[in-house]
Amino acid sequence: MGTGRPRLGGEDPGERRVLITRGRAHALSARRATAGRAVGQFREATRPGSCHWLLANTFLSPALSIAYRVPGYAAWLESRDLVPAYAFHRLQLQAVFNRLSGGIPVLRDPFHAPHLRDLVRVYPRARVVRVHRDPADVLAATAGIAWSQRRVGSAAVDPAEVGTEWAVRLERHFAHAEVARAEVGDASILDVRHADLLGDPVGTLRQVAGFIGVPSVPAVERNVLELVGDAGVAARGARRFEPEEFGFSRRQIGFRFAGYRKTYGV
């Protein structure tokens, strides 16, 4: 998080070691669930992660429906007012920055997109960067993670059922995200293609930095290039989840999400 190197203040070193140990065990468990696959392999206790955990502490995070088969909860959550949840999200973030100083926080959670109206009510100066990717890859990766994590606690997880669940949910996700985007307005949102992020990481980083009003730092650019390189190596040594594993062809998904693909060039 932030533009500078975090500085710990007023924190007991022993407590920090305990927290890192717990975080490392959790990250290792998550990586084991998708072992051999090209997803989720960069989780680490000391590496920034998704802020969905801050919403999960309110039991109002769509991410909770990845590891668990809870369709009723997922449907109920889509219509909820998440302003109270984001208010608690902000309170937790303030507590984090009381212990870990830095610059501008960068928060990552793909499930924010349909709830941007609630998010900006709590964070009125927020700048939102939306990364757009081929829906076939999004569906395969999301269904793959859900299938892998659910298998840890159950011997009866049907990949086709998981695929159908997430195909329907992604349709609603994209539809709600477009409505929220229109209400928030273009000035607060930058759209970036995943292909450009991989093909020109430094150029994309500079675009994002300019959008949020901070300088692009050479050290950060080097870190991003190193991360992209590491991700490429890891991807070559692992097998991607494919839509066919979950009952869909890429052609089917292409037709199903044709409007989204045309709008964002994916």
VENURMO-V420971 format. One record per backbone hydrogen bond with DSSP energy under -1.0 kcal/mol. CO is the residue of the C=O (numbers start at 0). NH is the residue of the N-H. If there is no record, write none. Layout:
((CO:NH) (CO:NH))
This chain:
((6:100) (11:15) (12:16) (13:17) (14:18) (15:19) (16:20) (17:21) (18:22) (19:23) (20:24) (21:25) (22:26) (23:27) (24:28) (25:29) (26:30) (27:31) (28:32) (31:34) (33:36) (35:238) (36:38) (43:46) (50:53) (51:55) (52:56) (54:57) (54:59) (55:58) (60:63) (61:64) (62:65) (67:69) (69:73) (70:74) (71:75) (72:76) (73:77) (76:79) (81:85) (82:86) (83:87) (84:88) (85:89) (86:90) (87:91) (88:92) (89:93) (90:94) (91:95) (92:96) (93:97) (95:98) (95:99) (98:8) (100:6) (107:50) (108:111) (111:114) (112:115) (114:118) (115:119) (117:121) (118:122) (122:125) (127:189) (129:191) (131:193) (133:136) (133:137) (134:138) (135:139) (136:140) (137:141) (138:142) (139:143) (140:144) (141:145) (142:146) (143:147) (144:148) (145:149) (146:150) (157:161) (158:162) (159:163) (160:164) (161:165) (162:166) (163:167) (164:168) (165:169) (166:170) (167:171) (168:172) (169:173) (170:174) (171:175) (172:176) (173:177) (174:178) (175:179) (176:180) (177:181) (178:182) (179:183) (180:184) (185:188) (187:127) (189:129) (191:131) (192:196) (193:197) (194:198) (195:199) (199:203) (200:204) (201:205) (202:206) (203:207) (204:208) (205:209) (206:210) (207:211) (208:213) (216:220) (217:221) (218:222) (219:223) (220:224) (221:225) (222:226) (223:227) (224:228) (225:229) (226:230) (227:231) (228:232) (229:233) (230:234) (231:235) (232:236) (234:237) (238:37) (241:244) (242:245) (242:247) (243:246) (248:252) (249:253) (250:254) (251:255) (252:256) (254:257) (256:260) (257:261) (258:262) (259:263) (260:265))
